C-alpha cells in the first residue's frame, strides 16, 4: 500500500531535518474500516475491539525490516510479521494500519487490506500480519 498523507509528511520532515525524528517504535493495528481516505488520521479510524486485542509493536531498527527493495521506478519495504491472538471474539478486521503510537496521538503511516480479506477472530484464533509499504517514483 502507498504511504498516507500523514506518513509522507512525517517521512519528509524527518528526512529534511524539520525537527521530526523517526519513531523508536511502530505499531500495527487492525481496523474495521472498509475504506481509509488518503488524508485520514488515526482518530478517524475504527479500531478492532474484543477481549485481548492490542496493537502490536515493532522496534524501528534493521531487525524489524524483513526486506527492502528499490527498483528503477518503485520501492517496497516489508516489515516483520506480527501476530494478533484473540482471547475472545473480536469485531471484523478489514485492514492493517502502520502507526507511530500505541494510541491515537501518533501518525497514520500506511494501511492496506488484510491478505485474507475481512477477518473476525474467535477465542484462540490468530492472525499474522506482514506490513508491506510500497511507493513509486
SVG drawing of the C-alpha trace seen along z (x, -y; Angstrom):
<svg xmlns="http://www.w3.org/2000/svg" viewBox="-18 -22 38 43">
<polyline fill="none" stroke="black" stroke-width="0.4" points="0.0,0.0 1.1,-3.5 2.0,-5.8 -0.8,-8.0 -0.6,-11.8 0.4,-11.9 3.0,-9.3 4.5,-11.1 4.7,-14.4 6.4,-12.6 8.9,-10.9 9.7,-14.1 10.1,-16.2 12.4,-13.6 14.5,-13.3 14.9,-17.0 15.6,-17.9 12.3,-19.6 12.7,-18.8 10.9,-15.4 12.7,-12.2 11.6,-8.7 9.8,-6.9 11.7,-4.3 8.7,-2.0 6.0,-1.4 2.6,0.1 0.4,2.4 -3.3,2.1 -6.4,3.6 -9.3,1.6 -12.9,2.3 -12.9,-0.5 -13.6,0.7 -12.0,-2.4 -9.4,-4.9 -9.0,-8.3 -5.5,-9.3 -5.7,-12.3 -7.1,-10.3 -5.7,-10.5 -5.6,-7.7 -8.5,-9.2 -10.7,-8.9 -10.4,-5.1 -12.4,-2.4 -10.1,0.0 -11.0,3.6 -12.5,4.3 -12.6,7.5 -11.1,9.4 -7.3,9.5 -7.0,7.1 -4.0,4.8 -1.8,3.1 1.4,5.0 4.7,3.2 7.8,3.3 11.0,1.7 12.3,-0.7 15.6,0.9 17.1,3.1 15.7,6.2 12.1,5.0 12.6,4.7 12.4,8.1 13.2,6.8 13.8,3.5 13.8,3.4 14.3,0.5 13.8,0.7 14.3,-1.9 10.8,-3.5 9.5,-2.0 10.3,-0.8 9.0,1.6 9.6,2.2 8.4,5.4 8.2,5.3 8.5,8.3 5.3,10.3 3.3,9.6 0.7,12.0 -2.6,11.0 -4.2,13.6 -7.8,13.4 -8.8,14.4 -12.4,13.7 -14.4,12.7 -13.3,9.6 -15.1,7.3 -14.3,7.9 -10.9,6.6 -10.7,5.4 -7.3,3.5 -4.0,3.3 -2.5,-0.1 1.0,-1.2 1.1,-3.9 3.7,-5.8 1.9,-5.4 0.2,-3.0 -2.8,-5.4 -4.3,-7.8 -1.9,-10.6 0.6,-9.4 0.6,-9.4 -1.0,-7.1 1.9,-6.0 0.3,-3.4 -2.6,-1.0 -3.8,1.9 -6.4,4.7 -5.7,7.9 -4.3,10.7 -7.2,12.9 -9.9,10.2 -12.2,9.4 -11.4,11.5 -13.3,11.9 -11.2,13.7 -12.8,16.0 -11.4,17.0 -8.0,18.7 -7.8,17.6 -4.8,15.8 -3.9,13.6 -0.5,12.9 0.1,9.5 3.1,8.6 3.0,4.9 4.3,4.2 4.7,0.5 5.1,-0.5 5.8,-3.7 6.7,-4.8 8.9,-7.5"/>
</svg>
